[in-house]
């Protein structure tokens, strides 16, 4: 397949599989082979061997006066790039549009979750290793018109 067409095909197949109860599927054609198998996560990828078993999916009902950053797809939530490293963000951390705030693992692919607003992280809803549904809130952000910048005298 040429260009990004293969990626659109993969995303379509994954979305269809997620909406069904299929346990395994393999598709071949046009120079592309897609194999999807449900089951326990393998011990490959980020934090291999150190990852906790996925926790049950929870769709938290968050009533917040802040902007709710939502997970772009269903998968396992990770708040840091690997076990033993600092989280991408913590409460009270400033974020800008495009700041990586976490990872979601779907079909053994780690996808960055980025902030869609500029502001300050107020609460992190998703827990490491938790299965998070697509469009479920993962954190609350107090949206700021402009992030505070350090004064010249504060940079010493």
N, CA, C and O atoms as a GROMACS GRO file, in nm:
protein
  624
    1UNK      N    1   0.084  -0.118   0.000
    1UNK     CA    2   0.000   0.000   0.000
    1UNK      C    3   0.089   0.124   0.000
    1UNK      O    4   0.199   0.123   0.054
    2UNK      N    5   0.040   0.228  -0.059
    2UNK     CA    6   0.117   0.349  -0.076
    2UNK      C    7   0.078   0.451   0.030
    2UNK      O    8  -0.037   0.460   0.072
    3UNK      N    9   0.178   0.528   0.072
    3UNK     CA   10   0.153   0.638   0.164
    3UNK      C   11   0.094   0.592   0.297
    3UNK      O   12   0.132   0.489   0.351
    4UNK      N   13   0.002   0.671   0.348
    4UNK     CA   14  -0.058   0.643   0.477
    4UNK      C   15  -0.185   0.559   0.465
    4UNK      O   16  -0.256   0.539   0.564
    5UNK      N   17  -0.214   0.509   0.346
    5UNK     CA   18  -0.336   0.430   0.327
    5UNK      C   19  -0.333   0.305   0.414
    5UNK      O   20  -0.437   0.264   0.466
    6UNK      N   21  -0.216   0.244   0.432
    6UNK     CA   22  -0.208   0.124   0.514
    6UNK      C   23  -0.245   0.154   0.659
    6UNK      O   24  -0.307   0.071   0.726
    7UNK      N   25  -0.207   0.273   0.708
    7UNK     CA   26  -0.238   0.309   0.845
    7UNK      C   27  -0.389   0.325   0.864
    7UNK      O   28  -0.443   0.283   0.966
    8UNK      N   29  -0.456   0.385   0.767
    8UNK     CA   30  -0.601   0.399   0.774
    8UNK      C   31  -0.668   0.261   0.775
    8UNK      O   32  -0.766   0.240   0.846
    9UNK      N   33  -0.613   0.169   0.697
    9UNK     CA   34  -0.667   0.033   0.694
    9UNK      C   35  -0.648  -0.035   0.829
    9UNK      O   36  -0.741  -0.097   0.880
   10UNK      N   37  -0.529  -0.022   0.888
   10UNK     CA   38  -0.502  -0.083   1.018
   10UNK      C   39  -0.596  -0.025   1.123
   10UNK      O   40  -0.655  -0.100   1.202
   11UNK      N   41  -0.612   0.105   1.126
   11UNK     CA   42  -0.700   0.169   1.224
   11UNK      C   43  -0.844   0.122   1.207
   11UNK      O   44  -0.914   0.099   1.306
   12UNK      N   45  -0.887   0.108   1.085
   12UNK     CA   46  -1.023   0.062   1.058
   12UNK      C   47  -1.044  -0.081   1.108
   12UNK      O   48  -1.147  -0.112   1.168
   13UNK      N   49  -0.946  -0.168   1.082
   13UNK     CA   50  -0.956  -0.307   1.127
   13UNK      C   51  -0.956  -0.314   1.280
   13UNK      O   52  -1.035  -0.388   1.338
   14UNK      N   53  -0.869  -0.237   1.344
   14UNK     CA   54  -0.864  -0.236   1.491
   14UNK      C   55  -0.996  -0.188   1.548
   14UNK      O   56  -1.049  -0.248   1.641
   15UNK      N   57  -1.050  -0.080   1.493
   15UNK     CA   58  -1.177  -0.027   1.542
   15UNK      C   59  -1.288  -0.130   1.527
   15UNK      O   60  -1.371  -0.147   1.617
   16UNK      N   61  -1.291  -0.198   1.414
   16UNK     CA   62  -1.394  -0.301   1.393
   16UNK      C   63  -1.378  -0.416   1.491
   16UNK      O   64  -1.477  -0.466   1.544
   17UNK      N   65  -1.253  -0.457   1.515
   17UNK     CA   66  -1.228  -0.567   1.609
   17UNK      C   67  -1.267  -0.527   1.751
   17UNK      O   68  -1.321  -0.609   1.825
   18UNK      N   69  -1.240  -0.402   1.790
   18UNK     CA   70  -1.274  -0.356   1.924
   18UNK      C   71  -1.425  -0.355   1.946
   18UNK      O   72  -1.470  -0.375   2.059
   19UNK      N   73  -1.502  -0.331   1.840
   19UNK     CA   74  -1.648  -0.327   1.853
   19UNK      C   75  -1.711  -0.466   1.849
   19UNK      O   76  -1.833  -0.479   1.867
   20UNK      N   77  -1.632  -0.568   1.827
   20UNK     CA   78  -1.686  -0.703   1.817
   20UNK      C   79  -1.631  -0.791   1.928
   20UNK      O   80  -1.551  -0.747   2.011
   21UNK      N   81  -1.675  -0.916   1.928
   21UNK     CA   82  -1.623  -1.011   2.026
   21UNK      C   83  -1.522  -1.107   1.964
   21UNK      O   84  -1.491  -1.211   2.022
   22UNK      N   85  -1.471  -1.073   1.847
   22UNK     CA   86  -1.373  -1.157   1.779
   22UNK      C   87  -1.247  -1.170   1.865
   22UNK      O   88  -1.201  -1.071   1.923
   23UNK      N   89  -1.192  -1.289   1.873
   23UNK     CA   90  -1.071  -1.314   1.952
   23UNK      C   91  -0.945  -1.308   1.867
   23UNK      O   92  -0.838  -1.270   1.916
   24UNK      N   93  -0.956  -1.346   1.741
   24UNK     CA   94  -0.840  -1.343   1.652
   24UNK      C   95  -0.888  -1.327   1.509
   24UNK      O   96  -0.987  -1.386   1.467
   25UNK      N   97  -0.815  -1.245   1.434
   25UNK     CA   98  -0.846  -1.224   1.294
   25UNK      C   99  -0.717  -1.196   1.219
   25UNK      O  100  -0.627  -1.130   1.272
   26UNK      N  101  -0.708  -1.244   1.097
   26UNK     CA  102  -0.592  -1.216   1.011
   26UNK      C  103  -0.645  -1.180   0.873
   26UNK      O  104  -0.726  -1.253   0.815
   27UNK      N  105  -0.599  -1.068   0.822
   27UNK     CA  106  -0.638  -1.021   0.689
   27UNK      C  107  -0.513  -1.004   0.605
   27UNK      O  108  -0.410  -0.956   0.652
   28UNK      N  109  -0.523  -1.044   0.478
   28UNK     CA  110  -0.411  -1.028   0.385
   28UNK      C  111  -0.462  -0.969   0.255
   28UNK      O  112  -0.573  -0.999   0.210
   29UNK      N  113  -0.380  -0.886   0.197
   29UNK     CA  114  -0.415  -0.832   0.066
   29UNK      C  115  -0.340  -0.705   0.037
   29UNK      O  116  -0.298  -0.634   0.128
   30UNK      N  117  -0.322  -0.678  -0.090
   30UNK     CA  118  -0.258  -0.555  -0.138
   30UNK      C  119  -0.126  -0.525  -0.068
   30UNK      O  120  -0.098  -0.411  -0.034
   31UNK      N  121  -0.046  -0.630  -0.045
   31UNK     CA  122   0.084  -0.611   0.016
   31UNK      C  123   0.079  -0.580   0.165
   31UNK      O  124   0.177  -0.529   0.221
   32UNK      N  125  -0.032  -0.609   0.229
   32UNK     CA  126  -0.048  -0.581   0.371
   32UNK      C  127  -0.107  -0.703   0.440
   32UNK      O  128  -0.201  -0.764   0.391
   33UNK      N  129  -0.049  -0.736   0.555
   33UNK     CA  130  -0.101  -0.846   0.638
   33UNK      C  131  -0.128  -0.790   0.776
   33UNK      O  132  -0.039  -0.732   0.839
   34UNK      N  133  -0.251  -0.806   0.824
   34UNK     CA  134  -0.290  -0.757   0.956
   34UNK      C  135  -0.337  -0.877   1.037
   34UNK      O  136  -0.424  -0.953   0.993
   35UNK      N  137  -0.278  -0.894   1.154
   35UNK     CA  138  -0.320  -1.001   1.244
   35UNK      C  139  -0.348  -0.942   1.380
   35UNK      O  140  -0.263  -0.875   1.439
   36UNK      N  141  -0.468  -0.966   1.430
   36UNK     CA  142  -0.511  -0.914   1.559
   36UNK      C  143  -0.550  -1.033   1.645
   36UNK      O  144  -0.629  -1.118   1.603
   37UNK      N  145  -0.495  -1.037   1.764
   37UNK     CA  146  -0.527  -1.144   1.858
   37UNK      C  147  -0.550  -1.082   1.995
   37UNK      O  148  -0.465  -1.008   2.046
   38UNK      N  149  -0.663  -1.113   2.055
   38UNK     CA  150  -0.691  -1.066   2.190
   38UNK      C  151  -0.633  -1.164   2.289
   38UNK      O  152  -0.617  -1.282   2.260
   39UNK      N  153  -0.601  -1.114   2.406
   39UNK     CA  154  -0.548  -1.200   2.511
   39UNK      C  155  -0.463  -1.119   2.605
   39UNK      O  156  -0.472  -0.996   2.609
   40UNK      N  157  -0.381  -1.188   2.682
   40UNK     CA  158  -0.295  -1.123   2.778
   40UNK      C  159  -0.187  -1.046   2.705
   40UNK      O  160  -0.139  -1.090   2.600
   41UNK      N  161  -0.147  -0.928   2.760
   41UNK     CA  162  -0.038  -0.852   2.698
   41UNK      C  163   0.091  -0.933   2.702
   41UNK      O  164   0.117  -1.007   2.797
   42UNK      N  165   0.171  -0.916   2.599
   42UNK     CA  166   0.299  -0.986   2.595
   42UNK      C  167   0.401  -0.912   2.681
   42UNK      O  168   0.374  -0.801   2.727
   43UNK      N  169   0.514  -0.972   2.701
   43UNK     CA  170   0.620  -0.909   2.780
   43UNK      C  171   0.718  -0.838   2.690
   43UNK      O  172   0.839  -0.848   2.710
   44UNK      N  173   0.668  -0.766   2.590
   44UNK     CA  174   0.754  -0.688   2.502
   44UNK      C  175   0.712  -0.543   2.513
   44UNK      O  176   0.604  -0.512   2.564
   45UNK      N  177   0.796  -0.455   2.465
   45UNK     CA  178   0.760  -0.314   2.462
   45UNK      C  179   0.808  -0.241   2.585
   45UNK      O  180   0.902  -0.285   2.653
   46UNK      N  181   0.745  -0.131   2.613
   46UNK     CA  182   0.787  -0.043   2.721
   46UNK      C  183   0.774  -0.113   2.854
   46UNK      O  184   0.670  -0.172   2.884
   47UNK      N  185   0.880  -0.107   2.934
   47UNK     CA  186   0.876  -0.164   3.068
   47UNK      C  187   0.860  -0.315   3.066
   47UNK      O  188   0.798  -0.370   3.157
   48UNK      N  189   0.912  -0.383   2.967
   48UNK     CA  190   0.895  -0.527   2.956
   48UNK      C  191   0.930  -0.596   3.086
   48UNK      O  192   1.033  -0.569   3.147
   49UNK      N  193   0.841  -0.684   3.128
   49UNK     CA  194   0.862  -0.758   3.252
   49UNK      C  195   0.824  -0.683   3.376
   49UNK      O  196   0.805  -0.744   3.481
   50UNK      N  197   0.811  -0.552   3.368
   50UNK     CA  198   0.778  -0.472   3.486
   50UNK      C  199   0.634  -0.423   3.485
   50UNK      O  200   0.588  -0.362   3.581
   51UNK      N  201   0.564  -0.450   3.375
   51UNK     CA  202   0.428  -0.400   3.365
   51UNK      C  203   0.335  -0.482   3.451
   51UNK      O  204   0.348  -0.603   3.462
   52UNK      N  205   0.240  -0.413   3.513
   52UNK     CA  206   0.138  -0.483   3.590
   52UNK      C  207   0.034  -0.536   3.494
   52UNK      O  208   0.019  -0.486   3.383
   53UNK      N  209  -0.038  -0.639   3.536
   53UNK     CA  210  -0.148  -0.688   3.456
   53UNK      C  211  -0.249  -0.577   3.440
   53UNK      O  212  -0.270  -0.498   3.532
   54UNK      N  213  -0.312  -0.569   3.322
   54UNK     CA  214  -0.409  -0.461   3.302
   54UNK      C  215  -0.520  -0.467   3.407
   54UNK      O  216  -0.571  -0.575   3.439
   55UNK      N  217  -0.555  -0.352   3.458
   55UNK     CA  218  -0.663  -0.342   3.555
   55UNK      C  219  -0.795  -0.334   3.478
   55UNK      O  220  -0.796  -0.296   3.361
   56UNK      N  221  -0.905  -0.369   3.542
   56UNK     CA  222  -1.033  -0.362   3.473
   56UNK      C  223  -1.060  -0.222   3.422
   56UNK      O  224  -1.019  -0.123   3.482
   57UNK      N  225  -1.130  -0.216   3.310
   57UNK     CA  226  -1.168  -0.088   3.253
   57UNK      C  227  -1.268  -0.019   3.344
   57UNK      O  228  -1.365  -0.079   3.389
   58UNK      N  229  -1.242   0.106   3.369
   58UNK     CA  230  -1.333   0.184   3.452
   58UNK      C  231  -1.364   0.312   3.376
   58UNK      O  232  -1.273   0.382   3.333
   59UNK      N  233  -1.489   0.340   3.360
   59UNK     CA  234  -1.530   0.465   3.296
   59UNK      C  235  -1.566   0.563   3.406
   59UNK      O  236  -1.683   0.572   3.445
   60UNK      N  237  -1.465   0.638   3.459
   60UNK     CA  238  -1.493   0.725   3.572
   60UNK      C  239  -1.591   0.836   3.533
   60UNK      O  240  -1.581   0.895   3.426
   61UNK      N  241  -1.682   0.862   3.622
   61UNK     CA  242  -1.773   0.973   3.605
   61UNK      C  243  -1.709   1.092   3.674
   61UNK      O  244  -1.714   1.105   3.796
   62UNK      N  245  -1.649   1.178   3.596
   62UNK     CA  246  -1.577   1.291   3.651
   62UNK      C  247  -1.661   1.416   3.633
   62UNK      O  248  -1.693   1.455   3.521
   63UNK      N  249  -1.695   1.478   3.744
   63UNK     CA  250  -1.767   1.605   3.742
   63UNK      C  251  -1.665   1.711   3.779
   63UNK      O  252  -1.629   1.725   3.896
   64UNK      N  253  -1.619   1.784   3.682
   64UNK     CA  254  -1.508   1.875   3.705
   64UNK      C  255  -1.534   2.010   3.641
   64UNK      O  256  -1.590   2.017   3.532
   65UNK      N  257  -1.494   2.117   3.709
   65UNK     CA  258  -1.504   2.249   3.646
   65UNK      C  259  -1.391   2.273   3.545
   65UNK      O  260  -1.387   2.376   3.478
   66UNK      N  261  -1.300   2.176   3.535
   66UNK     CA  262  -1.184   2.190   3.448
   66UNK      C  263  -1.205   2.117   3.315
   66UNK      O  264  -1.298   2.038   3.300
   67UNK      N  265  -1.118   2.146   3.222
   67UNK     CA  266  -1.120   2.078   3.092
   67UNK      C  267  -1.080   1.932   3.113
   67UNK      O  268  -0.978   1.905   3.177
   68UNK      N  269  -1.158   1.839   3.060
   68UNK     CA  270  -1.125   1.697   3.072
   68UNK      C  271  -1.054   1.651   2.945
   68UNK      O  272  -1.111   1.651   2.836
   69UNK      N  273  -0.928   1.612   2.961
   69UNK     CA  274  -0.852   1.556   2.850
   69UNK      C  275  -0.896   1.412   2.836
   69UNK      O  276  -0.893   1.337   2.934
   70UNK      N  277  -0.937   1.372   2.717
   70UNK     CA  278  -0.993   1.238   2.695
   70UNK      C  279  -0.898   1.152   2.616
   70UNK      O  280  -0.823   1.200   2.531
   71UNK      N  281  -0.901   1.023   2.643
   71UNK     CA  282  -0.815   0.927   2.576
   71UNK      C  283  -0.861   0.912   2.431
   71UNK      O  284  -0.981   0.897   2.406
   72UNK      N  285  -0.770   0.917   2.335
   72UNK     CA  286  -0.810   0.910   2.194
   72UNK      C  287  -0.856   0.771   2.150
   72UNK      O  288  -0.932   0.759   2.054
   73UNK      N  289  -0.811   0.666   2.220
   73UNK     CA  290  -0.852   0.531   2.183
   73UNK      C  291  -0.848   0.439   2.303
   73UNK      O  292  -0.790   0.472   2.406
   74UNK      N  293  -0.911   0.324   2.290
   74UNK     CA  294  -0.916   0.227   2.399
   74UNK      C  295  -0.783   0.156   2.411
   74UNK      O  296  -0.723   0.116   2.311
   75UNK      N  297  -0.735   0.140   2.534
   75UNK     CA  298  -0.610   0.070   2.555
   75UNK      C  299  -0.567   0.078   2.701
   75UNK      O  300  -0.642   0.121   2.787
   76UNK      N  301  -0.445   0.035   2.725
   76UNK     CA  302  -0.389   0.035   2.860
   76UNK      C  303  -0.313   0.165   2.881
   76UNK      O  304  -0.228   0.202   2.800
   77UNK      N  305  -0.344   0.234   2.990
   77UNK     CA  306  -0.287   0.365   3.020
   77UNK      C  307  -0.152   0.351   3.090
   77UNK      O  308  -0.136   0.271   3.182
   78UNK      N  309  -0.056   0.431   3.046
   78UNK     CA  310   0.075   0.441   3.112
   78UNK      C  311   0.106   0.588   3.133
   78UNK      O  312   0.092   0.669   3.041
   79UNK      N  313   0.149   0.623   3.255
   79UNK     CA  314   0.178   0.762   3.288
   79UNK      C  315   0.325   0.798   3.274
   79UNK      O  316   0.364   0.912   3.296
   80UNK      N  317   0.408   0.700   3.235
   80UNK     CA  318   0.551   0.725   3.218
   80UNK      C  319   0.601   0.640   3.101
   80UNK      O  320   0.536   0.544   3.061
   81UNK      N  321   0.717   0.676   3.045
   81UNK     CA  322   0.767   0.603   2.930
   81UNK      C  323   0.812   0.461   2.962
   81UNK      O  324   0.813   0.376   2.873
   82UNK      N  325   0.848   0.433   3.087
   82UNK     CA  326   0.885   0.296   3.127
   82UNK      C  327   0.878   0.287   3.279
   82UNK      O  328   0.875   0.388   3.350
   83UNK      N  329   0.877   0.164   3.326
   83UNK     CA  330   0.872   0.141   3.470
   83UNK      C  331   0.995   0.203   3.536
   83UNK      O  332   1.106   0.192   3.485
   84UNK      N  333   0.974   0.268   3.649
   84UNK     CA  334   1.086   0.327   3.722
   84UNK      C  335   1.123   0.467   3.679
   84UNK      O  336   1.212   0.528   3.739
   85UNK      N  337   1.057   0.521   3.577
   85UNK     CA  338   1.086   0.658   3.535
   85UNK      C  339   0.975   0.751   3.584
   85UNK      O  340   0.865   0.706   3.617
   86UNK      N  341   1.005   0.877   3.589
   86UNK     CA  342   0.908   0.977   3.635
   86UNK      C  343   0.790   0.985   3.539
   86UNK      O  344   0.804   0.964   3.419
   87UNK      N  345   0.673   1.016   3.594
   87UNK     CA  346   0.555   1.034   3.508
   87UNK      C  347   0.577   1.150   3.411
   87UNK      O  348   0.656   1.241   3.437
   88UNK      N  349   0.506   1.145   3.300
   88UNK     CA  350   0.513   1.255   3.203
   88UNK      C  351   0.471   1.385   3.270
   88UNK      O  352   0.537   1.487   3.254
   89UNK      N  353   0.360   1.381   3.345
   89UNK     CA  354   0.311   1.500   3.417
   89UNK      C  355   0.256   1.458   3.552
   89UNK      O  356   0.217   1.342   3.573
   90UNK      N  357   0.252   1.554   3.642
   90UNK     CA  358   0.195   1.536   3.776
   90UNK      C  359   0.097   1.651   3.800
   90UNK      O  360   0.100   1.751   3.729
   91UNK      N  361   0.010   1.637   3.900
   91UNK     CA  362  -0.075   1.751   3.934
   91UNK      C  363   0.010   1.875   3.962
   91UNK      O  364   0.119   1.866   4.020
   92UNK      N  365  -0.039   1.988   3.920
   92UNK     CA  366   0.024   2.120   3.930
   92UNK      C  367   0.130   2.145   3.823
   92UNK      O  368   0.189   2.253   3.820
   93UNK      N  369   0.156   2.048   3.735
   93UNK     CA  370   0.251   2.071   3.625
   93UNK      C  371   0.183   2.151   3.515
   93UNK      O  372   0.066   2.126   3.482
   94UNK      N  373   0.255   2.248   3.456
   94UNK     CA  374   0.199   2.318   3.340
   94UNK      C  375   0.211   2.230   3.215
   94UNK      O  376   0.306   2.154   3.200
   95UNK      N  377   0.113   2.242   3.127
   95UNK     CA  378   0.117   2.172   2.998
   95UNK      C  379   0.081   2.270   2.889
   95UNK      O  380   0.009   2.367   2.913
   96UNK      N  381   0.132   2.246   2.773
   96UNK     CA  382   0.101   2.327   2.656
   96UNK      C  383   0.031   2.237   2.556
   96UNK      O  384   0.032   2.115   2.573
   97UNK      N  385  -0.028   2.292   2.455
   97UNK     CA  386  -0.088   2.211   2.349
   97UNK      C  387   0.022   2.125   2.289
   97UNK      O  388   0.127   2.176   2.249
   98UNK      N  389  -0.001   1.994   2.283
   98UNK     CA  390   0.098   1.903   2.226
   98UNK      C  391   0.190   1.839   2.328
   98UNK      O  392   0.271   1.753   2.291
   99UNK      N  393   0.182   1.878   2.455
   99UNK     CA  394   0.265   1.816   2.558
   99UNK      C  395   0.222   1.670   2.577
   99UNK      O  396   0.104   1.642   2.594
  100UNK      N  397   0.319   1.578   2.574
  100UNK     CA  398   0.288   1.437   2.597
  100UNK      C  399   0.256   1.420   2.746
  100UNK      O  400   0.335   1.456   2.832
  101UNK      N  401   0.137   1.364   2.774
  101UNK     CA  402   0.093   1.346   2.912
  101UNK      C  403   0.081   1.199   2.950
  101UNK      O  404   0.063   1.167   3.067
  102UNK      N  405   0.091   1.110   2.853
  102UNK     CA  406   0.080   0.968   2.881
  102UNK      C  407   0.088   0.886   2.754
  102UNK      O  408   0.101   0.938   2.644
  103UNK      N  409   0.079   0.754   2.773
  103UNK     CA  410   0.078   0.660   2.661
  103UNK      C  411  -0.042   0.569   2.676
  103UNK      O  412  -0.083   0.537   2.788
  104UNK      N  413  -0.098   0.528   2.565
  104UNK     CA  414  -0.204   0.427   2.567
  104UNK      C  415  -0.160   0.316   2.472
  104UNK      O  416  -0.132   0.340   2.355
  105UNK      N  417  -0.156   0.194   2.526
  105UNK     CA  418  -0.114   0.078   2.446
  105UNK      C  419  -0.238   0.011   2.389
  105UNK      O  420  -0.327  -0.032   2.462
  106UNK      N  421  -0.242   0.004   2.257
  106UNK     CA  422  -0.350  -0.062   2.186
  106UNK      C  423  -0.289  -0.156   2.084
  106UNK      O  424  -0.211  -0.115   1.999
  107UNK      N  425  -0.325  -0.283   2.094
  107UNK     CA  426  -0.276  -0.384   2.000
  107UNK      C  427  -0.122  -0.384   1.995
  107UNK      O  428  -0.063  -0.394   1.888
  108UNK      N  429  -0.059  -0.374   2.112
  108UNK     CA  430   0.086  -0.376   2.128
  108UNK      C  431   0.156  -0.257   2.063
  108UNK      O  432   0.277  -0.261   2.039
  109UNK      N  433   0.081  -0.152   2.036
  109UNK     CA  434   0.137  -0.028   1.982
  109UNK      C  435   0.116   0.080   2.087
  109UNK      O  436   0.005   0.098   2.136
  110UNK      N  437   0.223   0.152   2.121
  110UNK     CA  438   0.216   0.258   2.220
  110UNK      C  439   0.190   0.390   2.147
  110UNK      O  440   0.267   0.431   2.060
  111UNK      N  441   0.082   0.455   2.185
  111UNK     CA  442   0.042   0.582   2.124
  111UNK      C  443   0.054   0.693   2.226
  111UNK      O  444   0.008   0.679   2.339
  112UNK      N  445   0.116   0.804   2.186
  112UNK     CA  446   0.128   0.918   2.276
  112UNK      C  447  -0.008   0.985   2.292
  112UNK      O  448  -0.084   1.001   2.196
  113UNK      N  449  -0.037   1.024   2.415
  113UNK     CA  450  -0.156   1.104   2.443
  113UNK      C  451  -0.104   1.244   2.475
  113UNK      O  452  -0.022   1.261   2.565
  114UNK      N  453  -0.152   1.342   2.402
  114UNK     CA  454  -0.102   1.479   2.417
  114UNK      C  455  -0.212   1.572   2.462
  114UNK      O  456  -0.330   1.550   2.435
  115UNK      N  457  -0.172   1.676   2.532
  115UNK     CA  458  -0.267   1.776   2.578
  115UNK      C  459  -0.324   1.852   2.459
  115UNK      O  460  -0.252   1.886   2.365
  116UNK      N  461  -0.454   1.877   2.464
  116UNK     CA  462  -0.518   1.954   2.358
  116UNK      C  463  -0.542   2.100   2.399
  116UNK      O  464  -0.599   2.178   2.324
  117UNK      N  465  -0.496   2.134   2.520
  117UNK     CA  466  -0.508   2.271   2.570
  117UNK      C  467  -0.383   2.309   2.647
  117UNK      O  468  -0.303   2.223   2.684
  118UNK      N  469  -0.366   2.439   2.670
  118UNK     CA  470  -0.258   2.487   2.756
  118UNK      C  471  -0.319   2.517   2.892
  118UNK      O  472  -0.426   2.576   2.903
  119UNK      N  473  -0.248   2.475   2.996
  119UNK     CA  474  -0.299   2.498   3.130
  119UNK      C  475  -0.216   2.427   3.235
  119UNK      O  476  -0.097   2.402   3.216
  120UNK      N  477  -0.280   2.396   3.347
  120UNK     CA  478  -0.215   2.331   3.460
  120UNK      C  479  -0.292   2.203   3.492
  120UNK      O  480  -0.415   2.204   3.502
  121UNK      N  481  -0.219   2.092   3.507
  121UNK     CA  482  -0.282   1.965   3.542
  121UNK      C  483  -0.336   1.976   3.684
  121UNK      O  484  -0.262   2.008   3.777
  122UNK      N  485  -0.465   1.951   3.700
  122UNK     CA  486  -0.529   1.959   3.831
  122UNK      C  487  -0.548   1.821   3.892
  122UNK      O  488  -0.533   1.804   4.013
  123UNK      N  489  -0.581   1.723   3.809
  123UNK     CA  490  -0.606   1.587   3.859
  123UNK      C  491  -0.578   1.487   3.748
  123UNK      O  492  -0.610   1.511   3.631
  124UNK      N  493  -0.518   1.375   3.786
  124UNK     CA  494  -0.496   1.266   3.692
  124UNK      C  495  -0.595   1.156   3.729
  124UNK      O  496  -0.590   1.101   3.840
  125UNK      N  497  -0.684   1.125   3.637
  125UNK     CA  498  -0.794   1.032   3.662
  125UNK      C  499  -0.751   0.888   3.635
  125UNK      O  500  -0.782   0.798   3.713
  126UNK      N  501  -0.680   0.865   3.525
  126UNK     CA  502  -0.642   0.729   3.486
  126UNK      C  503  -0.526   0.679   3.572
  126UNK      O  504  -0.437   0.756   3.608
  127UNK      N  505  -0.528   0.552   3.604
  127UNK     CA  506  -0.423   0.488   3.683
  127UNK      C  507  -0.334   0.403   3.592
  127UNK      O  508  -0.383   0.345   3.495
  128UNK      N  509  -0.206   0.395   3.623
  128UNK     CA  510  -0.112   0.315   3.545
  128UNK      C  511  -0.163   0.170   3.536
  128UNK      O  512  -0.199   0.109   3.637
  129UNK      N  513  -0.164   0.116   3.413
  129UNK     CA  514  -0.206  -0.022   3.392
  129UNK      C  515  -0.356  -0.040   3.378
  129UNK      O  516  -0.402  -0.152   3.355
  130UNK      N  517  -0.432   0.068   3.391
  130UNK     CA  518  -0.578   0.060   3.380
  130UNK      C  519  -0.618   0.060   3.233
  130UNK      O  520  -0.559   0.130   3.152
  131UNK      N  521  -0.718  -0.020   3.200
  131UNK     CA  522  -0.774  -0.016   3.064
  131UNK      C  523  -0.866   0.104   3.058
  131UNK      O  524  -0.960   0.117   3.136
  132UNK      N  525  -0.839   0.192   2.962
  132UNK     CA  526  -0.915   0.315   2.948
  132UNK      C  527  -0.989   0.309   2.815
  132UNK      O  528  -0.931   0.277   2.712
  133UNK      N  529  -1.117   0.340   2.819
  133UNK     CA  530  -1.199   0.341   2.698
  133UNK      C  531  -1.170   0.466   2.615
  133UNK      O  532  -1.128   0.569   2.668
  134UNK      N  533  -1.194   0.453   2.485
  134UNK     CA  534  -1.182   0.570   2.398
  134UNK      C  535  -1.276   0.679   2.447
  134UNK      O  536  -1.392   0.651   2.480
  135UNK      N  537  -1.229   0.799   2.452
  135UNK     CA  538  -1.303   0.919   2.491
  135UNK      C  539  -1.330   0.928   2.641
  135UNK      O  540  -1.403   1.017   2.686
  136UNK      N  541  -1.271   0.838   2.720
  136UNK     CA  542  -1.283   0.847   2.866
  136UNK      C  543  -1.186   0.953   2.916
  136UNK      O  544  -1.077   0.968   2.861
  137UNK      N  545  -1.223   1.028   3.020
  137UNK     CA  546  -1.131   1.129   3.073
  137UNK      C  547  -1.010   1.065   3.139
  137UNK      O  548  -1.022   0.967   3.212
  138UNK      N  549  -0.891   1.121   3.112
  138UNK     CA  550  -0.768   1.072   3.175
  138UNK      C  551  -0.710   1.175   3.271
  138UNK      O  552  -0.636   1.140   3.363
  139UNK      N  553  -0.743   1.303   3.250
  139UNK     CA  554  -0.698   1.406   3.343
  139UNK      C  555  -0.779   1.533   3.327
  139UNK      O  556  -0.840   1.558   3.223
  140UNK      N  557  -0.777   1.614   3.434
  140UNK     CA  558  -0.845   1.743   3.435
  140UNK      C  559  -0.739   1.852   3.430
  140UNK      O  560  -0.641   1.848   3.504
  141UNK      N  561  -0.760   1.949   3.342
  141UNK     CA  562  -0.663   2.057   3.321
  141UNK      C  563  -0.733   2.191   3.338
  141UNK      O  564  -0.837   2.216   3.277
  142UNK      N  565  -0.676   2.278   3.420
  142UNK     CA  566  -0.724   2.414   3.436
  142UNK      C  567  -0.668   2.494   3.318
  142UNK      O  568  -0.548   2.521   3.312
  143UNK      N  569  -0.754   2.530   3.226
  143UNK     CA  570  -0.712   2.599   3.104
  143UNK      C  571  -0.672   2.742   3.137
  143UNK      O  572  -0.745   2.815   3.204
  144UNK      N  573  -0.556   2.780   3.087
  144UNK     CA  574  -0.506   2.916   3.105
  144UNK      C  575  -0.497   2.982   2.969
  144UNK      O  576  -0.466   2.918   2.868
  145UNK      N  577  -0.523   3.110   2.967
  145UNK     CA  578  -0.510   3.184   2.843
  145UNK      C  579  -0.365   3.181   2.795
  145UNK      O  580  -0.337   3.163   2.677
  146UNK      N  581  -0.275   3.200   2.889
  146UNK     CA  582  -0.132   3.196   2.858
  146UNK      C  583  -0.060   3.140   2.979
  146UNK      O  584  -0.086   3.181   3.092
  147UNK      N  585   0.032   3.047   2.956
  147UNK     CA  586   0.106   2.990   3.067
  147UNK      C  587   0.198   3.096   3.127
  147UNK      O  588   0.256   3.175   3.053
  148UNK      N  589   0.210   3.098   3.259
  148UNK     CA  590   0.301   3.194   3.321
  148UNK      C  591   0.445   3.168   3.276
  148UNK      O  592   0.491   3.054   3.272
  149UNK      N  593   0.513   3.273   3.244
  149UNK     CA  594   0.654   3.265   3.203
  149UNK      C  595   0.740   3.321   3.314
  149UNK      O  596   0.701   3.419   3.378
  150UNK      N  597   0.856   3.262   3.340
  150UNK     CA  598   0.942   3.315   3.448
  150UNK      C  599   0.990   3.456   3.414
  150UNK      O  600   1.019   3.489   3.299
  151UNK      N  601   0.997   3.536   3.518
  151UNK     CA  602   1.051   3.670   3.503
  151UNK      C  603   1.202   3.660   3.485
  151UNK      O  604   1.263   3.561   3.527
  152UNK      N  605   1.263   3.758   3.423
  152UNK     CA  606   1.406   3.755   3.396
  152UNK      C  607   1.485   3.740   3.527
  152UNK      O  608   1.584   3.667   3.530
  153UNK      N  609   1.444   3.806   3.633
  153UNK     CA  610   1.513   3.796   3.760
  153UNK      C  611   1.495   3.661   3.827
  153UNK      O  612   1.575   3.625   3.914
  154UNK      N  613   1.390   3.584   3.788
  154UNK     CA  614   1.363   3.453   3.848
  154UNK      C  615   1.448   3.342   3.787
  154UNK      O  616   1.444   3.228   3.836
  155UNK      N  617   1.524   3.370   3.684
  155UNK     CA  618   1.597   3.267   3.611
  155UNK      C  619   1.735   3.243   3.669
  155UNK      O  620   1.814   3.170   3.609
  156UNK      N  621   1.768   3.301   3.783
  156UNK     CA  622   1.902   3.287   3.842
  156UNK      C  623   1.924   3.152   3.901
  156UNK      O  624   2.031   3.125   3.954
   0.00000   0.00000   0.00000
